[in-house]
Amino acid sequence: MLRHEFQPGRLVVGVFLTAAGVAYAGDAGGWWKTEWFAVIPVMVAGLFLAGVTAALARAIRRRRGAPEGRGR
């Protein structure tokens, strides 16, 4: 199995997308009421945090001298 480089920005986006999915699934299941616009701030915050996380991870990797594009 090929190993891939860990990308923390994608992990952050995945967590926020999962949270949005859970919010809408709870609404569809009748457990609570989720307004259509309630997920917009969650997604904007998630994308912003993912961008910051990805930029930090890239800066750390570049500073440590890890090879970029490994496995491509």
C-alpha positions as CSV (number, residue, x, y, z in Angstrom):
1,M,0.0,0.0,0.0
2,L,1.4,3.4,-1.0
3,R,1.8,5.8,1.9
4,H,0.8,9.4,1.4
5,E,1.8,12.7,3.0
6,F,-0.3,13.8,5.9
7,Q,-2.2,17.0,5.1
8,P,-3.7,18.6,8.2
9,G,-5.7,21.2,6.2
10,R,-7.8,18.4,4.6
11,L,-8.4,16.9,8.0
12,V,-9.8,20.2,9.3
13,V,-12.1,20.6,6.3
14,G,-13.3,17.0,6.7
15,V,-14.2,17.6,10.3
16,F,-16.2,20.7,9.5
17,L,-17.9,19.1,6.5
18,T,-18.8,16.2,8.8
19,A,-20.2,18.6,11.4
20,A,-22.4,20.2,8.7
21,G,-23.6,16.8,7.5
22,V,-24.5,15.8,11.1
23,A,-26.4,19.1,11.5
24,Y,-28.5,18.4,8.4
25,A,-28.9,14.7,9.2
26,G,-30.3,15.6,12.6
27,D,-32.7,18.0,10.9
28,A,-33.8,15.3,8.4
29,G,-34.2,12.8,11.2
30,G,-36.4,15.2,13.2
31,W,-34.1,15.4,16.2
32,W,-33.7,19.2,15.9
33,K,-34.4,22.1,13.6
34,T,-31.5,23.4,11.5
35,E,-32.1,26.5,9.4
36,W,-30.7,26.5,5.9
37,F,-28.3,29.3,6.6
38,A,-26.9,27.9,9.9
39,V,-24.2,25.9,8.2
40,I,-22.7,28.8,6.3
41,P,-20.7,30.3,9.2
42,V,-19.5,26.8,10.1
43,M,-18.2,26.2,6.6
44,V,-16.6,29.6,6.3
45,A,-14.8,29.1,9.6
46,G,-13.8,25.6,8.6
47,L,-12.3,26.7,5.3
48,F,-10.5,29.6,7.0
49,L,-9.0,27.3,9.7
50,A,-8.1,24.8,7.0
51,G,-6.2,27.4,5.0
52,V,-4.3,28.6,8.1
53,T,-3.5,25.0,9.0
54,A,-2.3,24.2,5.5
55,A,-0.1,27.3,5.4
56,L,1.4,26.5,8.8
57,A,2.1,22.9,7.8
58,R,3.7,24.0,4.6
59,A,5.9,26.5,6.4
60,I,7.0,24.0,9.0
61,R,7.8,21.4,6.3
62,R,9.7,23.9,4.3
63,R,11.7,25.1,7.3
64,R,12.6,21.5,8.3
65,G,13.7,20.7,4.8
66,A,11.3,17.9,4.1
67,P,11.0,17.1,0.4
68,E,7.9,18.7,-1.2
69,G,5.8,16.7,-3.7
70,R,7.0,13.3,-2.3
71,G,4.9,10.5,-3.8
72,R,3.7,12.4,-6.8
